[in-house]
Amino acid sequence: EEILSVVVSEYIYVDGETTYDLYCMNFDLTTGTLLNNTDIIEVSDKLVEAFVNQSIYQNGHTYSVSDYSNEEIADFMSNEDSLILFYTPVGLEIGYNHPDGWITATIKDYQCFLKKL
């Protein structure tokens, strides 16, 4: 209720190639400022493990997770351009854009992953 999340789905088709990306903007409604997504969560081994487990539960086994090591997933989540992060009524949707698309999973108990401001 203190943060407004705006998510834009982008599909680009050029010379027979299609790219898919999600871009997320999170606004602090108290100050009106745009928050950097990488300033909201602390990327850790625990977060990556929670994401992978939830993604398998929510999305099934998918190459968007299985083709990448936990270190690569952490790198995606640490990069402002690839990190997907937005608030939903159920929890925090976390994921990443990767070369072949994007993947997200809903983390219900996300407070332990938030950076201390």
C-alpha positions in Angstrom: 0.0 0.0 0.0 3.0 2.3 0.3 4.5 1.2 -3.1 2.9 1.3 -6.5 4.3 -1.3 -9.0 4.0 -0.7 -12.7 4.9 -3.6 -15.1 5.4 -3.3 -18.8 5.6 -6.3 -21.1 7.7 -5.7 -24.1 7.7 -7.8 -27.3 10.1 -6.8 -30.1 10.1 -8.5 -33.5 13.1 -7.6 -35.7 14.4 -9.5 -38.8 12.5 -12.7 -37.8 13.8 -12.6 -34.2 11.5 -11.9 -31.2 12.6 -10.7 -27.8 10.4 -10.7 -24.7 11.2 -8.6 -21.6 9.3 -7.4 -18.5 10.2 -4.0 -17.0 9.1 -3.0 -13.6 8.9 0.3 -11.9 8.2 0.7 -8.2 7.2 4.1 -6.8 7.2 5.1 -3.2 3.8 6.7 -2.8 4.9 8.7 0.3 7.7 10.5 -1.5 6.7 10.0 -5.1 10.1 8.7 -6.0 11.0 5.9 -8.4 12.8 3.1 -6.5 15.7 1.2 -8.1 14.6 -2.5 -8.0 18.1 -3.6 -7.0 17.8 -1.3 -3.9 14.7 -3.1 -2.7 16.0 -6.7 -2.3 19.2 -8.2 -1.0 20.3 -10.9 -3.4 21.7 -13.9 -1.5 22.0 -17.6 -1.8 18.9 -17.9 0.3 16.9 -15.7 -2.1 18.1 -17.6 -5.1 17.2 -21.0 -3.5 13.7 -19.7 -2.5 13.2 -18.4 -6.0 14.3 -21.6 -7.7 12.1 -23.8 -5.4 9.1 -21.5 -5.8 9.6 -21.3 -9.6 9.6 -25.1 -9.9 6.5 -25.3 -7.7 4.7 -22.5 -9.6 6.0 -22.9 -13.1 7.2 -26.5 -13.3 10.6 -27.4 -14.6 11.6 -24.8 -17.2 14.8 -24.1 -19.1 14.5 -20.5 -17.8 15.7 -21.8 -14.5 17.4 -25.1 -15.2 19.7 -23.7 -17.9 21.3 -21.3 -15.4 23.4 -21.9 -12.3 22.5 -20.3 -9.0 25.4 -17.9 -9.6 24.0 -16.8 -13.0 20.5 -16.4 -11.5 22.1 -14.2 -8.7 23.8 -12.2 -11.4 20.5 -11.6 -13.3 18.8 -10.6 -10.0 21.7 -8.2 -9.1 21.4 -6.3 -12.4 18.9 -3.5 -12.6 18.3 -4.2 -16.4 17.4 -7.9 -15.9 15.8 -7.9 -12.4 12.0 -8.3 -12.4 10.5 -7.2 -9.1 7.0 -6.0 -8.4 4.4 -6.2 -5.6 1.2 -8.2 -5.9 -1.6 -8.8 -3.5 -0.2 -12.3 -2.9 3.5 -11.3 -2.3 6.6 -10.0 -4.2 7.0 -11.2 -7.7 10.7 -11.8 -8.3 12.4 -12.9 -11.5 14.7 -11.9 -14.3 14.9 -11.3 -18.0 17.3 -13.7 -19.7 18.4 -14.0 -23.4 15.3 -16.1 -24.3 12.6 -14.3 -22.4 11.7 -13.9 -18.7 10.7 -15.9 -15.6 9.1 -14.9 -12.3 7.8 -16.6 -9.2 5.7 -15.2 -6.3 7.6 -15.1 -3.0 4.9 -14.8 -0.3 7.2 -14.4 2.7 9.6 -11.8 1.2 10.3 -9.5 4.1 13.5 -11.3 5.0 14.9 -10.5 1.5 14.3 -6.8 1.7 17.2 -4.5 2.1 17.3 -2.5 5.3 16.9 1.2 4.4 
